[in-house]
Amino acid sequence: MSAPPAADGRVRCSWAGPSQLYVEYHDTEWGRPLHGDDALFERLCLEAFQSGLAWITILRKRPAFRAAFADFAIDRVAEFTAADVERLMADQGIVRNRAKIESAIANAKVARELEPGLDELLWSFAPQRRPRPATGADIPATSPESIALAKELKRRGFRFVGPTTAYALMQATGMVDDHLADCWVLP
């Protein structure tokens, strides 16, 4: 079920409030098709960092993440060293989880070598469009496509991207449209 209309009269997905960060993310990014290797790498990393945390934590730290991870430029992150890991572990502006930091760097190395690229690989797992869900209960945590995507990413050497994280990535980048049926955001 969507939230009641906000002060602006718009009906949004129930998770999109009350934080203005959530509202802005919902209205301008979440569920909108995203392309570009570096842009998708950022979302892949942020979804992995979110694992076990509230998404609002990641949204609040996003500017610091971008600064710390060279705007998620794959070629630059792939060159990070052990000294960079220690720098990131000391950065209070980001989530300081060594396994997640090391995974982001390792994933950049894998992404850099992908032919024809991360964008094409990820989008090749996008399912056929389906009707929007009526309620939040109709939204799955995984899908056959996210399970297959996670398996393929793991096969290629990516870390910290299981089926649930892969599905969240698909939602965030518009590969699936899980805006609720009565949400104002257009497909």
TORPA-4810 file (N, C-alpha, C, O; in nm, 3 decimals):
<nodes>
NODE_1_0.084_-0.118_0.000_0.000_0.000_0.000_0.088_0.124_0.000_0.189_0.130_0.071_M
NODE_2_0.050_0.221_-0.078_0.124_0.347_-0.083_0.090_0.429_0.040_-0.009_0.406_0.108_S
NODE_3_0.176_0.525_0.065_0.152_0.618_0.174_0.040_0.713_0.134_0.014_0.731_0.015_A
NODE_4_-0.028_0.774_0.231_-0.128_0.875_0.195_-0.060_0.989_0.120_0.061_1.007_0.132_P
NODE_5_-0.137_1.066_0.044_-0.074_1.176_-0.030_0.007_1.266_0.063_-0.034_1.297_0.175_P
NODE_6_0.123_1.305_0.014_0.211_1.395_0.090_0.158_1.537_0.078_0.057_1.562_0.012_A
NODE_7_0.226_1.630_0.141_0.186_1.771_0.138_0.178_1.824_-0.005_0.101_1.915_-0.033_A
NODE_8_0.258_1.766_-0.094_0.256_1.810_-0.234_0.144_1.743_-0.315_0.131_1.766_-0.435_D
NODE_9_0.064_1.660_-0.248_-0.049_1.593_-0.314_-0.013_1.465_-0.385_-0.102_1.399_-0.440_G
NODE_10_0.113_1.428_-0.385_0.156_1.307_-0.456_0.149_1.184_-0.368_0.181_1.188_-0.249_R
NODE_11_0.104_1.075_-0.428_0.102_0.946_-0.361_0.232_0.875_-0.398_0.266_0.863_-0.515_V
NODE_12_0.303_0.830_-0.296_0.431_0.763_-0.317_0.428_0.623_-0.255_0.340_0.589_-0.176_R
NODE_13_0.526_0.544_-0.291_0.545_0.414_-0.227_0.564_0.438_-0.078_0.624_0.538_-0.038_C
NODE_14_0.515_0.348_0.004_0.512_0.369_0.149_0.650_0.390_0.211_0.660_0.457_0.314_S
NODE_15_0.755_0.335_0.152_0.889_0.349_0.210_0.947_0.488_0.187_1.048_0.523_0.249_W
NODE_16_0.886_0.568_0.102_0.944_0.696_0.058_0.915_0.812_0.152_0.893_0.924_0.106_A
NODE_17_0.914_0.789_0.277_0.893_0.898_0.370_0.925_0.850_0.510_0.943_0.730_0.528_G
NODE_18_0.932_0.934_0.606_0.911_1.078_0.599_1.037_1.157_0.563_1.029_1.278_0.543_P
NODE_19_1.151_1.093_0.556_1.276_1.165_0.528_1.274_1.227_0.389_1.236_1.162_0.292_S
NODE_20_1.316_1.352_0.380_1.324_1.419_0.251_1.426_1.349_0.160_1.409_1.348_0.038_Q
NODE_21_1.530_1.290_0.218_1.626_1.214_0.137_1.557_1.097_0.068_1.580_1.071_-0.050_L
NODE_22_1.471_1.026_0.142_1.397_0.916_0.082_1.305_0.967_-0.029_1.298_0.908_-0.137_Y
NODE_23_1.235_1.077_-0.003_1.142_1.132_-0.101_1.216_1.170_-0.229_1.172_1.135_-0.339_V
NODE_24_1.328_1.240_-0.215_1.405_1.281_-0.334_1.459_1.159_-0.410_1.453_1.154_-0.533_E
NODE_25_1.511_1.062_-0.336_1.563_0.941_-0.400_1.451_0.868_-0.474_1.467_0.828_-0.589_Y
NODE_26_1.338_0.851_-0.407_1.223_0.785_-0.468_1.176_0.858_-0.593_1.152_0.796_-0.696_H
NODE_27_1.164_0.989_-0.584_1.107_1.067_-0.693_1.199_1.085_-0.812_1.152_1.100_-0.925_D
NODE_28_1.330_1.082_-0.791_1.422_1.117_-0.899_1.513_1.004_-0.946_1.568_1.011_-1.056_T
NODE_29_1.529_0.899_-0.864_1.625_0.794_-0.900_1.569_0.653_-0.898_1.578_0.581_-0.998_E
NODE_30_1.511_0.613_-0.787_1.474_0.473_-0.766_1.376_0.426_-0.872_1.271_0.486_-0.893_W
NODE_31_1.411_0.318_-0.938_1.324_0.259_-1.037_1.334_0.321_-1.175_1.263_0.280_-1.267_G
NODE_32_1.419_0.419_-1.190_1.437_0.482_-1.323_1.555_0.414_-1.392_1.659_0.391_-1.330_R
NODE_33_1.539_0.381_-1.519_1.648_0.313_-1.589_1.780_0.391_-1.581_1.786_0.510_-1.612_P
NODE_34_1.882_0.321_-1.539_2.015_0.379_-1.525_2.113_0.299_-1.611_2.112_0.176_-1.611_L
NODE_35_2.195_0.373_-1.685_2.296_0.308_-1.769_2.430_0.375_-1.746_2.439_0.486_-1.693_H
NODE_36_2.535_0.305_-1.787_2.672_0.354_-1.773_2.745_0.268_-1.672_2.696_0.244_-1.562_G
NODE_37_2.861_0.223_-1.710_2.937_0.131_-1.624_2.966_0.191_-1.486_2.943_0.126_-1.384_D
NODE_38_3.016_0.315_-1.482_3.050_0.374_-1.353_2.925_0.400_-1.269_2.927_0.378_-1.148_D
NODE_39_2.818_0.447_-1.331_2.694_0.473_-1.258_2.639_0.344_-1.198_2.595_0.343_-1.083_A
NODE_40_2.641_0.238_-1.274_2.592_0.109_-1.224_2.688_0.051_-1.120_2.644_-0.016_-1.026_L
NODE_41_2.817_0.075_-1.136_2.912_0.030_-1.036_2.885_0.099_-0.903_2.891_0.035_-0.797_F
NODE_42_2.857_0.228_-0.907_2.822_0.298_-0.782_2.704_0.231_-0.713_2.709_0.204_-0.593_E
NODE_43_2.599_0.205_-0.788_2.480_0.145_-0.728_2.508_0.005_-0.676_2.459_-0.034_-0.571_R
NODE_44_2.588_-0.072_-0.751_2.626_-0.206_-0.706_2.700_-0.198_-0.573_2.672_-0.275_-0.481_L
NODE_45_2.793_-0.104_-0.563_2.869_-0.087_-0.439_2.779_-0.043_-0.325_2.786_-0.098_-0.215_C
NODE_46_2.696_0.056_-0.350_2.610_0.108_-0.243_2.512_0.003_-0.194_2.485_-0.005_-0.074_L
NODE_47_2.458_-0.077_-0.285_2.368_-0.185_-0.243_2.442_-0.285_-0.156_2.386_-0.336_-0.058_E
NODE_48_2.566_-0.314_-0.189_2.645_-0.407_-0.107_2.675_-0.345_0.030_2.667_-0.414_0.132_A
NODE_49_2.710_-0.217_0.032_2.736_-0.151_0.160_2.610_-0.144_0.245_2.619_-0.145_0.368_F
NODE_50_2.493_-0.138_0.183_2.367_-0.129_0.256_2.333_-0.259_0.327_2.261_-0.257_0.427_Q
NODE_51_2.382_-0.370_0.277_2.346_-0.499_0.333_2.357_-0.498_0.485_2.463_-0.473_0.541_S
NODE_52_2.245_-0.525_0.551_2.240_-0.528_0.696_2.215_-0.392_0.760_2.208_-0.381_0.882_G
NODE_53_2.201_-0.289_0.680_2.179_-0.153_0.731_2.053_-0.094_0.668_1.999_-0.150_0.572_L
NODE_54_2.008_0.017_0.720_1.896_0.089_0.661_1.946_0.169_0.541_2.056_0.224_0.545_A
NODE_55_1.865_0.175_0.436_1.905_0.247_0.316_1.928_0.395_0.345_2.012_0.458_0.280_W
NODE_56_1.857_0.450_0.441_1.875_0.592_0.476_2.019_0.618_0.521_2.073_0.726_0.497_I
NODE_57_2.081_0.521_0.584_2.221_0.534_0.626_2.310_0.556_0.503_2.399_0.641_0.505_T
NODE_58_2.285_0.480_0.399_2.365_0.491_0.277_2.337_0.624_0.208_2.429_0.690_0.160_I
NODE_59_2.210_0.663_0.202_2.178_0.791_0.138_2.245_0.908_0.210_2.296_1.000_0.145_L
NODE_60_2.246_0.904_0.341_2.311_1.012_0.418_2.462_1.015_0.393_2.523_1.122_0.392_R
NODE_61_2.520_0.899_0.373_2.666_0.889_0.354_2.708_0.893_0.208_2.827_0.888_0.178_K
NODE_62_2.613_0.901_0.117_2.645_0.892_-0.025_2.747_0.996_-0.072_2.839_0.959_-0.146_R
NODE_63_2.737_1.122_-0.033_2.841_1.218_-0.077_2.980_1.177_-0.029_3.078_1.191_-0.103_P
NODE_64_2.989_1.127_0.094_3.119_1.084_0.147_3.168_0.959_0.072_3.287_0.946_0.045_A
NODE_65_3.076_0.868_0.041_3.114_0.750_-0.038_3.171_0.793_-0.172_3.275_0.742_-0.216_F
NODE_66_3.104_0.886_-0.238_3.151_0.930_-0.370_3.291_0.992_-0.360_3.376_0.966_-0.444_R
NODE_67_3.313_1.072_-0.258_3.445_1.134_-0.240_3.550_1.027_-0.209_3.660_1.029_-0.264_A
NODE_68_3.516_0.934_-0.122_3.612_0.832_-0.079_3.645_0.732_-0.190_3.756_0.681_-0.197_A
NODE_69_3.548_0.706_-0.277_3.565_0.605_-0.382_3.579_0.668_-0.521_3.534_0.610_-0.620_F
NODE_70_3.639_0.786_-0.529_3.672_0.849_-0.658_3.552_0.854_-0.751_3.563_0.824_-0.870_A
NODE_71_3.437_0.893_-0.695_3.312_0.899_-0.772_3.278_0.766_-0.839_3.209_0.762_-0.941_D
NODE_72_3.327_0.659_-0.780_3.301_0.523_-0.828_3.346_0.501_-0.972_3.288_0.421_-1.045_F
NODE_73_3.450_0.571_-1.011_3.510_0.547_-1.143_3.580_0.411_-1.135_3.675_0.393_-1.059_A
NODE_74_3.533_0.318_-1.214_3.583_0.180_-1.207_3.734_0.175_-1.222_3.802_0.110_-1.143_I
NODE_75_3.787_0.243_-1.322_3.932_0.237_-1.345_4.011_0.291_-1.227_4.119_0.240_-1.197_D
NODE_76_3.960_0.393_-1.160_4.033_0.449_-1.046_4.023_0.358_-0.923_4.123_0.334_-0.856_R
NODE_77_3.902_0.309_-0.895_3.885_0.222_-0.778_3.963_0.092_-0.795_4.015_0.038_-0.698_V
NODE_78_3.973_0.043_-0.918_4.048_-0.080_-0.943_4.196_-0.065_-0.910_4.266_-0.164_-0.889_A
NODE_79_4.244_0.058_-0.904_4.385_0.083_-0.872_4.408_0.109_-0.723_4.522_0.130_-0.681_E
NODE_80_4.303_0.106_-0.642_4.320_0.127_-0.498_4.412_0.020_-0.441_4.413_-0.095_-0.486_F
NODE_81_4.489_0.060_-0.341_4.588_-0.027_-0.278_4.550_-0.056_-0.133_4.446_-0.012_-0.084_T
NODE_82_4.637_-0.130_-0.066_4.617_-0.156_0.077_4.614_-0.026_0.156_4.542_-0.016_0.256_A
NODE_83_4.690_0.073_0.113_4.688_0.203_0.180_4.551_0.269_0.165_4.503_0.336_0.257_A
NODE_84_4.488_0.251_0.050_4.354_0.304_0.030_4.254_0.233_0.121_4.163_0.297_0.175_D
NODE_85_4.269_0.103_0.138_4.181_0.030_0.229_4.193_0.090_0.369_4.091_0.113_0.435_V
NODE_86_4.314_0.116_0.414_4.332_0.175_0.547_4.275_0.317_0.554_4.217_0.355_0.655_E
NODE_87_4.291_0.393_0.447_4.233_0.528_0.440_4.081_0.519_0.453_4.019_0.597_0.526_R
NODE_88_4.022_0.426_0.381_3.877_0.409_0.385_3.830_0.359_0.522_3.725_0.401_0.570_L
NODE_89_3.907_0.272_0.582_3.871_0.223_0.716_3.872_0.335_0.819_3.804_0.326_0.922_M
NODE_90_3.948_0.439_0.795_3.955_0.552_0.888_3.854_0.662_0.854_3.841_0.758_0.929_A
NODE_91_3.784_0.649_0.744_3.691_0.753_0.697_3.557_0.738_0.768_3.479_0.648_0.738_D
NODE_92_3.530_0.827_0.862_3.406_0.820_0.939_3.282_0.855_0.857_3.170_0.833_0.903_Q
NODE_93_3.301_0.908_0.739_3.188_0.946_0.654_3.123_0.830_0.581_3.013_0.844_0.528_G
NODE_94_3.190_0.715_0.578_3.137_0.598_0.506_3.113_0.484_0.604_3.144_0.494_0.723_I
NODE_95_3.059_0.376_0.553_3.045_0.253_0.632_3.182_0.187_0.633_3.235_0.150_0.528_V
NODE_96_3.238_0.172_0.750_3.374_0.119_0.763_3.370_-0.030_0.794_3.388_-0.074_0.908_R
NODE_97_3.347_-0.105_0.689_3.343_-0.250_0.698_3.450_-0.301_0.603_3.438_-0.288_0.481_N
NODE_98_3.554_-0.360_0.658_3.668_-0.401_0.576_3.627_-0.496_0.462_3.673_-0.480_0.349_R
NODE_99_3.541_-0.593_0.491_3.501_-0.688_0.387_3.429_-0.617_0.273_3.450_-0.649_0.156_A
NODE_100_3.344_-0.521_0.306_3.271_-0.448_0.202_3.364_-0.355_0.124_3.351_-0.343_0.002_K
NODE_101_3.456_-0.291_0.191_3.553_-0.204_0.124_3.640_-0.286_0.029_3.657_-0.249_-0.087_I
NODE_102_3.693_-0.396_0.078_3.778_-0.481_-0.007_3.699_-0.540_-0.123_3.753_-0.557_-0.232_E
NODE_103_3.571_-0.570_-0.101_3.487_-0.621_-0.208_3.466_-0.516_-0.316_3.470_-0.548_-0.435_S
NODE_104_3.443_-0.391_-0.276_3.423_-0.284_-0.375_3.546_-0.271_-0.464_3.534_-0.254_-0.586_A
NODE_105_3.663_-0.279_-0.405_3.788_-0.269_-0.483_3.805_-0.391_-0.573_3.838_-0.378_-0.691_I
NODE_106_3.781_-0.508_-0.518_3.792_-0.632_-0.598_3.690_-0.630_-0.711_3.720_-0.672_-0.823_A
NODE_107_3.569_-0.582_-0.683_3.466_-0.577_-0.786_3.502_-0.479_-0.897_3.469_-0.501_-1.013_N
NODE_108_3.569_-0.370_-0.861_3.615_-0.275_-0.964_3.716_-0.343_-1.056_3.713_-0.320_-1.177_A
NODE_109_3.803_-0.424_-1.001_3.903_-0.494_-1.084_3.833_-0.589_-1.182_3.873_-0.599_-1.298_K
NODE_110_3.730_-0.658_-1.134_3.655_-0.748_-1.222_3.579_-0.667_-1.327_3.581_-0.701_-1.445_V
NODE_111_3.511_-0.561_-1.284_3.431_-0.480_-1.375_3.516_-0.418_-1.485_3.473_-0.405_-1.599_A
NODE_112_3.638_-0.379_-1.449_3.728_-0.318_-1.548_3.758_-0.413_-1.663_3.780_-0.368_-1.776_R
NODE_113_3.760_-0.541_-1.636_3.796_-0.640_-1.738_3.676_-0.695_-1.815_3.693_-0.771_-1.911_E
NODE_114_3.555_-0.657_-1.776_3.436_-0.711_-1.843_3.429_-0.665_-1.988_3.449_-0.547_-2.019_L
NODE_115_3.400_-0.758_-2.072_3.370_-0.727_-2.213_3.230_-0.777_-2.239_3.205_-0.896_-2.215_E
NODE_116_3.139_-0.699_-2.284_3.150_-0.563_-2.333_3.133_-0.457_-2.224_3.145_-0.338_-2.256_P
NODE_117_3.107_-0.491_-2.101_3.100_-0.393_-1.994_2.996_-0.430_-1.890_2.911_-0.517_-1.912_G
NODE_118_3.004_-0.362_-1.776_2.913_-0.388_-1.664_2.769_-0.358_-1.702_2.679_-0.435_-1.668_L
NODE_119_2.746_-0.248_-1.770_2.611_-0.209_-1.810_2.544_-0.321_-1.888_2.433_-0.364_-1.854_D
NODE_120_2.610_-0.369_-1.991_2.549_-0.472_-2.075_2.528_-0.602_-1.997_2.425_-0.667_-2.013_E
NODE_121_2.623_-0.639_-1.913_2.607_-0.761_-1.833_2.486_-0.749_-1.741_2.400_-0.838_-1.741_L
NODE_122_2.479_-0.642_-1.663_2.368_-0.628_-1.568_2.233_-0.625_-1.638_2.141_-0.696_-1.599_L
NODE_123_2.222_-0.543_-1.740_2.094_-0.528_-1.808_2.052_-0.654_-1.885_1.935_-0.670_-1.917_W
NODE_124_2.146_-0.742_-1.913_2.108_-0.866_-1.982_2.021_-0.955_-1.893_1.959_-1.049_-1.942_S
NODE_125_2.016_-0.926_-1.764_1.935_-1.004_-1.670_1.802_-0.936_-1.637_1.724_-0.989_-1.558_F
NODE_126_1.775_-0.821_-1.697_1.649_-0.751_-1.671_1.532_-0.835_-1.721_1.533_-0.880_-1.836_A
NODE_127_1.434_-0.857_-1.636_1.319_-0.937_-1.678_1.224_-0.856_-1.769_1.239_-0.735_-1.784_P
NODE_128_1.130_-0.926_-1.827_1.024_-0.859_-1.902_0.943_-0.772_-1.805_0.928_-0.806_-1.688_Q
NODE_129_0.893_-0.661_-1.855_0.810_-0.573_-1.771_0.686_-0.649_-1.726_0.629_-0.729_-1.800_R
NODE_130_0.645_-0.622_-1.606_0.525_-0.682_-1.551_0.442_-0.571_-1.488_0.492_-0.460_-1.469_R
NODE_131_0.317_-0.598_-1.457_0.237_-0.493_-1.392_0.300_-0.452_-1.259_0.365_-0.532_-1.192_P
NODE_132_0.280_-0.327_-1.225_0.331_-0.279_-1.097_0.260_-0.350_-0.982_0.143_-0.386_-0.994_R
NODE_133_0.331_-0.371_-0.872_0.268_-0.436_-0.757_0.160_-0.347_-0.695_0.171_-0.225_-0.694_P
NODE_134_0.056_-0.411_-0.643_-0.052_-0.337_-0.579_-0.013_-0.293_-0.438_-0.050_-0.185_-0.393_A
NODE_135_0.062_-0.378_-0.369_0.102_-0.348_-0.231_0.248_-0.388_-0.212_0.307_-0.459_-0.294_T
NODE_136_0.304_-0.343_-0.103_0.441_-0.381_-0.070_0.456_-0.531_-0.052_0.563_-0.587_-0.076_G
NODE_137_0.349_-0.597_-0.009_0.353_-0.742_0.010_0.371_-0.815_-0.122_0.410_-0.932_-0.124_A
NODE_138_0.342_-0.748_-0.233_0.356_-0.809_-0.366_0.498_-0.797_-0.422_0.525_-0.845_-0.532_D
NODE_139_0.586_-0.733_-0.349_0.723_-0.711_-0.397_0.813_-0.820_-0.339_0.822_-0.834_-0.217_I
NODE_140_0.878_-0.895_-0.425_0.966_-1.002_-0.374_1.100_-0.948_-0.326_1.138_-0.835_-0.359_P
NODE_141_1.170_-1.029_-0.249_1.306_-0.994_-0.207_1.408_-1.041_-0.311_1.518_-0.986_-0.320_A
NODE_142_1.371_-1.141_-0.388_1.455_-1.194_-0.495_1.363_-1.232_-0.611_1.241_-1.230_-0.599_T
NODE_143_1.425_-1.265_-0.721_1.350_-1.313_-0.837_1.439_-1.415_-0.908_1.558_-1.423_-0.879_S
NODE_144_1.383_-1.493_-0.998_1.468_-1.585_-1.073_1.582_-1.510_-1.144_1.694_-1.561_-1.153_P
NODE_145_1.552_-1.389_-1.193_1.654_-1.311_-1.263_1.764_-1.263_-1.167_1.882_-1.264_-1.202_E
NODE_146_1.725_-1.221_-1.047_1.827_-1.173_-0.952_1.912_-1.289_-0.902_2.031_-1.272_-0.875_S
NODE_147_1.852_-1.405_-0.889_1.929_-1.525_-0.850_2.030_-1.558_-0.959_2.146_-1.586_-0.931_I
NODE_148_1.985_-1.553_-1.084_2.075_-1.581_-1.198_2.183_-1.475_-1.209_2.299_-1.507_-1.235_A
NODE_149_2.148_-1.349_-1.188_2.246_-1.240_-1.194_2.351_-1.258_-1.085_2.471_-1.248_-1.112_L
NODE_150_2.308_-1.285_-0.963_2.403_-1.303_-0.853_2.497_-1.420_-0.881_2.617_-1.413_-0.854_A
NODE_151_2.442_-1.526_-0.936_2.524_-1.644_-0.969_2.628_-1.609_-1.076_2.744_-1.650_-1.066_K
NODE_152_2.586_-1.533_-1.177_2.679_-1.495_-1.284_2.785_-1.398_-1.232_2.902_-1.410_-1.268_E
NODE_153_2.745_-1.303_-1.150_2.844_-1.210_-1.093_2.946_-1.285_-1.009_3.066_-1.259_-1.018_L
NODE_154_2.899_-1.378_-0.928_2.990_-1.458_-0.846_3.083_-1.541_-0.935_3.203_-1.550_-0.907_K
NODE_155_3.029_-1.600_-1.041_3.110_-1.679_-1.133_3.223_-1.596_-1.193_3.333_-1.646_-1.217_R
NODE_156_3.195_-1.469_-1.217_3.294_-1.381_-1.278_3.392_-1.322_-1.175_3.489_-1.257_-1.213_R
NODE_157_3.366_-1.346_-1.048_3.459_-1.299_-0.945_3.408_-1.185_-0.859_3.481_-1.138_-0.771_G
NODE_158_3.285_-1.139_-0.881_3.230_-1.034_-0.796_3.201_-1.090_-0.657_3.170_-1.208_-0.641_F
NODE_159_3.211_-1.002_-0.558_3.188_-1.041_-0.420_3.080_-0.953_-0.359_3.056_-0.840_-0.403_R
NODE_160_3.016_-1.006_-0.255_2.917_-0.931_-0.176_2.795_-0.893_-0.257_2.736_-0.787_-0.233_F
NODE_161_2.755_-0.976_-0.353_2.636_-0.950_-0.432_2.556_-1.079_-0.441_2.571_-1.157_-0.535_V
NODE_162_2.469_-1.101_-0.342_2.381_-1.217_-0.344_2.251_-1.183_-0.415_2.235_-1.071_-0.464_G
NODE_163_2.159_-1.277_-0.419_2.032_-1.257_-0.490_1.949_-1.139_-0.438_1.885_-1.070_-0.517_P
NODE_164_1.949_-1.116_-0.307_1.871_-1.005_-0.253_1.934_-0.871_-0.291_1.864_-0.778_-0.329_T
NODE_165_2.065_-0.862_-0.280_2.135_-0.740_-0.322_2.118_-0.719_-0.472_2.098_-0.606_-0.516_T
NODE_166_2.125_-0.826_-0.550_2.105_-0.814_-0.694_1.964_-0.764_-0.726_1.946_-0.683_-0.817_A
NODE_167_1.865_-0.812_-0.651_1.728_-0.766_-0.676_1.713_-0.619_-0.637_1.650_-0.542_-0.709_Y
NODE_168_1.772_-0.579_-0.526_1.767_-0.438_-0.486_1.834_-0.350_-0.592_1.786_-0.240_-0.621_A
NODE_169_1.943_-0.399_-0.650_2.008_-0.327_-0.759_1.914_-0.315_-0.878_1.904_-0.208_-0.939_L
NODE_170_1.847_-0.423_-0.912_1.753_-0.421_-1.023_1.641_-0.320_-1.000_1.600_-0.249_-1.092_M
NODE_171_1.591_-0.314_-0.877_1.487_-0.216_-0.843_1.541_-0.074_-0.856_1.479_0.012_-0.918_Q
NODE_172_1.656_-0.051_-0.796_1.713_0.084_-0.789_1.746_0.139_-0.927_1.736_0.260_-0.948_A
NODE_173_1.783_0.053_-1.019_1.830_0.100_-1.150_1.727_0.082_-1.261_1.760_0.095_-1.379_T
NODE_174_1.604_0.051_-1.224_1.497_0.045_-1.321_1.490_-0.081_-1.404_1.415_-0.087_-1.501_G
NODE_175_1.567_-0.183_-1.368_1.557_-0.309_-1.440_1.422_-0.375_-1.411_1.367_-0.447_-1.495_M
NODE_176_1.371_-0.351_-1.292_1.234_-0.389_-1.256_1.166_-0.263_-1.204_1.232_-0.175_-1.148_V
NODE_177_1.037_-0.254_-1.222_0.961_-0.139_-1.175_0.874_-0.185_-1.059_0.766_-0.240_-1.078_D
NODE_178_0.922_-0.161_-0.938_0.847_-0.199_-0.819_0.782_-0.080_-0.750_0.745_-0.088_-0.633_D
NODE_179_0.767_0.032_-0.823_0.682_0.138_-0.771_0.541_0.079_-0.762_0.498_0.005_-0.851_H
NODE_180_0.471_0.112_-0.656_0.336_0.059_-0.640_0.243_0.116_-0.745_0.267_0.224_-0.800_L
NODE_181_0.136_0.044_-0.773_0.044_0.079_-0.881_-0.010_0.221_-0.869_-0.031_0.288_-0.970_A
NODE_182_-0.034_0.267_-0.747_-0.090_0.401_-0.731_0.015_0.509_-0.704_-0.020_0.623_-0.673_D
NODE_183_0.142_0.475_-0.716_0.249_0.572_-0.699_0.251_0.669_-0.817_0.225_0.630_-0.931_C
NODE_184_0.280_0.795_-0.788_0.277_0.897_-0.892_0.390_0.884_-0.996_0.375_0.931_-1.108_W
NODE_185_0.501_0.820_-0.959_0.613_0.810_-1.051_0.572_0.725_-1.172_0.523_0.613_-1.157_V
NODE_186_0.591_0.780_-1.290_0.551_0.710_-1.411_0.657_0.611_-1.455_0.777_0.633_-1.434_L
NODE_187_0.613_0.501_-1.516_0.710_0.400_-1.562_0.795_0.453_-1.677_0.881_0.382_-1.728_P
</nodes>
